């Protein structure tokens, strides 16, 4: 996105925070309305779901802007919030139909960013964890979800997954190495 558009988006966010909601939201819609719909087409196959997702986003825009920390790219922040909202909607649908998978864990963690308004540093750290999750196999993600995220012991995770304790422990060590490698490569060792 062009620098002047980024600045305009940031100014709109600031105006919304100060209370100039009607005109600032209209201006923001003019700037990012089309990209929002394009992101929605990535997640939803029909126009009704696309419209619903976009309307939900614009209905919560004031709250999202209030949570936005003053950093240089409000455009990316809002698009990321919208993507997280789309993922949460899909995840809720899967959960309701019983099609929840371990790989939905990353989507859940991303949704925390949108809900809790985490700082840029916390957001960057979560993105590092998401990157590490993408490098993991399904077995590794399952062990990660149960031991590191779900705080189960290696023995409990092994029982849940039907693995031996030694296999689960080896997988956990591999997960820790992948996390360590990604965190160091992203500069979190300083």
ABEGO torsion letter per residue (X at the ends): XBAAAAAAAAAAAAAAAAGBAAAAAAAAAAAAAAAAAAAAAAABABAAAAAAAAAAAAAAAAAAAAABBBBABAAAAAAAAAAAAAAAAAAAAAAAAGABBAAAAAAAAAAAAAAAGBBAAAAAAAAAAAAAAAABBAAAAAAAAAAAAAGBBAAAAAAAAGBBAAAAAAAAAAAAAAAAAAAAAAGAAX
